[in-house]
Amino acid sequence: MTHSLIQEMRGELGSISRKGFGFGRSRSQRVVQDSFLVPVDAFKQSCWASMPPELLRDVLIRIESSEDTWPSRKNVVSCAGVCRNWRDLVKEIVQVPELSSKLTFPISLKQPGPRGSLVQCYIIRNRTNQTYHLYLGLNQAASNDDGKFLLAAKRFRRPTCTDYVISLNSDDVSRGSTSYIGKLRSNFLGTKFTVYDAQPTNPGAQVTRTRSTRLLSLKQVSPRVPSGNYPVAHISYELNVLGSRGPRRMQCVMDAIPASAVEPGGTAPTQTELVHTNLDMFPSFSFFRSKSVRSESLLPTSSGPAQKEGLLVLKNKAPRWHEQLQCWCLNFNGRVTVASVKNFQLVAAPENGPAGPEHENVILQFGKVGKDVFTMDFQYPISAFQAFTICLSSFDTKIACE
């Protein structure tokens, strides 16, 4: 009986998905619709909304476990849009990426990745309009899989800096957009970057006020959590004043992640809600899941050891020189196929404590596989959003660092 119920439910979910998730559109247009703008009314009045709780839970658990990859996983998102009761059950059943290794809802992009395995994504660069799209999947060059759209970024050149505005919607990448979730800002030389989250990653996080913060469109601001610039990471590239051969040297200070997060049993702060104006679709729920680091750690930090104490520091893994190929080499396990100065692997820096196995564990790797196609793989304790911003910093030309 349960099996037939699941089959019937899938049929109705598929019908709604075809109407509401934009099938037939181009890949870049299938963005937020299959993430959180779920068509509720049509499904809300159906017989499924009054299903007995025990049977409903069993059906939802089976759907969640069987629809484990995109695009079929859109059915899990559809279930969360039926009504408040269904949503609460689905959010209870669906585990965070750290435990499930799955990216289901938009908030998953702000949550730490899985432990012990890399989430495989790829980035497509559009040189004409200076945009970058992040997809979940192997890579466009290696397969015919369209991939699941995750995030979009657009580069804005300012007189004294460069901004990369990041959005959940590839068609609306701006600071005033309701799908804006953060930005990356560089200095004039493109050697130092700051990652800003649009909402706090820790209770009591302090916002950094900038002109763009003050000019935010009112439609983007939530009455519960003020939108702003919350620094969550600082990225710096080492100047190559001697012109020595070799890849760029970079360092990332993760202001919102304690150094203990990479140790066995360590935890990183986990957001559990994305603040946006469509609160009727997804009613609010508790904001933080794990213990947080101190709020003052979110303030801009310098690169001095005292300021970095207690924070996770990532450094690029040192490559080896290959005599036969006459180039610097890193083992990307087949995920990178084109040599580029942009390619890198990040591991926990030695200053995070005594050297151990965790310091050899690649937390983020990024590399070129085509003219404008790059792979991005990440894992705990950083999120897809944090990984994407770090990779965006590699696209800037850095003459002084090469």
Disulfide bonds with the S-S distance in Angstrom:
none
